[in-house]
Amino acid sequence: MNWLIIAIIAHFVLALVFVIDKYLLSHTHLKPASYAFYVGAFGGLAVLLIPFGFSIFPINHIMISLLAGTVFILAVFFFYKSIQLGEVSRIAPIIGGMVPIFTFILTYFILNERLTVNQLMAFSLLVLGGVIMAWPRKQARMISGLNKIPLIKRLPLAILASFLFAGSYVLTKLIFTQHPFLDGFIWMRLGGVLGALLLFLLPVTRRVILETSKEIKLKTGQLAVFNKIMSGLAFILLNYAIFLGSVTLINALQGVQYVFLLALALFLSKKFPQIMEEQINKTAVLQKITAILFIIFGLGVLVYV
């Protein structure tokens, strides 16, 4: 069950990364295209791992690896685009709920993965808990200063991001079933570089990337670099968890990330309200407690049943 511990740690780091991401997108000149570009570009640092383990895959496995990395960068772009256009609290439950569902469907057909009855029960509890935890409330908001755009206009982006994330994770698991972790990880990060190159080659996104690079201030750049280092750490941990365990169940653990996000939101709303605000009333407390109970029961089923 080492994969479970590793996945939980990864989701904690991702929660921290998510908070910084939202701050950067809401308070700085960083745009989704430039952010996704730098995620892919920084992934190229994986070449530093080549001396520790690297081999040439069969051509079809190379293509799958590169596709997994490219699709992930596109998913990042559409994800940040969807949360930039409006309240993250409305997008989070959609993406958090649909990624594990898409993963479940894709693993069934691509990986021929079949969950046991207990695993299906845990999957359902974890996904339900995550959706309840992230479900939007009028009393909770993140300070962004963004114009609100109707949910119906952002929904296609959220669904597309969810499908692409799920597809990337399933392709990742497919490679990990055939090759050592480090080899697969390096090839897929090279795919991320291709994804960044694709964004740069498109005239619309290239203009945004170049303009953003000129506008970024030193402190903003330092914070973004630190956040990408943390994101890279979380991504390695999450990939290693996928290497060890079920990609379907690991994605279902999204609800655990929301628990960490809640804790961070409560802390930041007290200490740094200019970054994030979380107002808690009786209804919100009941909602959070219900969600946490579902998540705890789901984890309990995974560990003890």
N, C-alpha and C positions, 0 to 999 in steps of 0.2 A: 504493500500500500504506500510505498515511497512516493509514487506519482501523485497521490492525493495531497501530501504535505507540500511537495514542490509546487503543485498547481495553486494551492492556497497562498503560499508565499508570493508566487507570481501575480496573483490577483490583488494582493495587498500593494505591491509595488505599482501595478497598473492603476490602482485607485489613486495613488499619489500622483502618478504621471497624468492621469485624466484631469485632476484638479488644476495642475499647472498648465496643461493644454488649454483648458477652457479660459484660464486667465490670459494666456498669451493671445488666443484668438479674439478675445473680447476687448483687451486693453492695449493691444499693440498693432503694428502694421502687418503682422504675419497673416497670410491667407492660406486657405486649404490647399491650393495647388503648390505653393512654396513649401508648406509644411510636409505634404506627402513627398515632394521632391527630395527634401533633406532626409526624411526617414529612409528612403531608398538609397540615397547617396551615402549616408553614414553606414548603411548595411554593407557597403563595399569594404569596410574595415575588416570584414570576415576573412579577407585574403591573408591577414596576419596570422590566421590559424592554420594556414596551409602546411607549415613545417611540422605541425602536431598530428596531422592525419588528413590525407587527401588522395583521392584516386579518380581515375577517369571512368565515368559510368558508361553503360551502353547508350547509344544515341537517343533511344526512346525515353530512358530514365533521365537523361540530361534535359530533354525537352519538357518533361513533366516537372522537374525541379525548377527550371527557369520559369515555367508557367505559374507554378505555385507562388514564387516570389513576386512576379509581375502582377498577378491577380491580387495579392495582398496589398501592394502599393495602391492599386486602383480602389480597393476597398477602403483604405485609409483616406484617400481623397474624397470619396463620396460620403464617408462617415463624417469627416470634419466639415464638409460642405453642408450636410444636413443639420448639424448642430450649430453652425455659424448662422444659419438663416432664421433661427428662432430659439425658443426655450429648450434647453437640453433635457429638462424633465419630461417633455412630451416625446422626445425621440428615444431616450434611454430604454424605456420599457418595450418599445417596438423592436429595437435592435437586439436588446438583451434577451427578449423572448423568441425572436425569429432565428437568430444564429444557431442555437442548439437544435431547433426544429429542422432547419435546413440541413444541419450536420447529420442529424438522425436519419433523414431521408437519403442523403447522399452516401453515407457510410453503408446503408442497407444495400444500395445498388452497386456502388463502386468497390467497397471493401468487403462486401458480403458479411458485415458485422451483425451479430444478433445478440441483443442484450437479454440477460436472464430476467425472470419475473421480478426479482429483488432489485436488479439494476434499473429496470423500467420504472419501478416504484420510486426509487431514489431520483431518477431523471425527472419524473413528473413533479415531485416535491420541490426539487431544486429550481426548476424552471418556474413553477408557480410562485415560489417564494421570491425569486428574483423579479418577476413581473409585479407582484404586489409591492415589493420594496420600492421599485422605481416608478410606480404609477403616479402620474402628476397630480398635484394638489395646488389649489389657488394660494394656499398659505406658504408654500415653499417655492423659492425662486433663487436663481443665481443672478447676481448683478452683471448685466452685460451691456445695457444701453443699445441693444440691437432692436431694429424694427421687427415687429411680429409679422410673420408670414403665415397664412393659413396652413394648418397641418396637412390638408389634402394636397398642397403643392410640394410639401417636403416628404410626404409619405413614399413616393416612388424612389427617391434618393436613399431613404432609410432601408427600404426593402432590398434595393440593389446592393447597398453596402452589406447588409446581412447575408445575402446570397454569396457575394464575393468572399467575405470573410470565411463563411462555411466551406466554400469550394477550396480556398487556399489551405485551410486546416486539414481537409480530407486528403488533398493531394500531398500535403506534408506527411501525413500518416502513411500514405501509400508508399512514399519513398523510404520512410523509416522502417517499414516492414521488409525492405529489400537491402538496405545498406546501413552501415554504422552511423551513429548520430552526427559526428563531426563532419563526415563527408557530405551527408545530405544537407546539413545546415549551411555549409559553405556554398554549395551549388545553389541553394534556394536564395541565399543573400545576394548572389550574383544575379539571380532573377529579379531581385528587388532593385538592383542597379539598372537593369533593363527597363523596369517600370518607371524609374526616375527619368531615364533617358527618353522614354516615350512621352512623358509629360513635358519635357524640355523641347521635344521636337514639334509639339503641337503649338501653332502660333499664339493661340489665346492664352494657354497656360505658361508658355515661355515668357510672354510679356509680363505676366504677373510675377513669375519667379525672379526675373531680372529687376523689376521695379522694387519688389520687396527686399531683395538683397541690398539695394542701395539705401533703403529707408531704415533698416534695422539698426538700432542703437547698440552700443557696446554691452550695456547691462542686459538688454533684451536678448542679445546674441548669446551672452554667457549663460543666462537662464535657460534658453532654448537648447544649448549644447548640453548643459547638465541634465535637462529633462530627457534628451535623446539618449544620454548614457544610461539613465535609469530605465528608460523604455527598452533599450537594448538588453539590459540585464533581465528585465521582466520577460522579454521575448525569448531569450535563451532558456530561461527557466520553464516557460510555457511550452516551448518546443521540446524540451527534454521530458517534460511530463507527458506530452503527446507521444513521444518515442517510447515511454515506459507503459502507458496505460491507454484507456479508451478515449478517443478524441471526442466522442459523443458526450460522455460523462464529464470530461474536463470542460467542455464548453457550457455544460449545464451548471457548472460552478460559478457562472456569471453572478448569481445571486450573492455569493460570498463577497464579491467585489463591491456590490452595492452596500453591504453591511459596513465594509471598511470606508466607503464613500460617505455614509451617514456619519460615522464617527469623526471623520475628517471635517465634514461640513459643520457639525456641532462645535468642534474645536475652533475652526476658522471663523465661524460666525460670532464667537465670543471674543477671540483675540484679534482677528483681522476682518471685520465686517465689510471692508472695501473690496475684498476678494470674493467672498461668498457669504450669502445670508441664508439661514435655515430657521424658519419660524416653526415652533412646535406647539401644537394644541392637543386636546384630548383625542380628537379624531386621528391626527397624525401619529400620535403615540400608539394608539390601538393598531393602526395600519402597520407600523414598523414592527411592533411586537408579534403580530400575526405572521408577517413575512419571515422574521427571524426564526420563529418556531417551525415554520415549514422547512426552512433551510437546515436548521439543527436536526430535524427528523430525517431529512434527506441524507445528511452526512452520517447520521446514526445508522441508517439502513446500509449505506456503503461500507461502513467500518465494521459493524457488529452483526449484520444479518447475512 
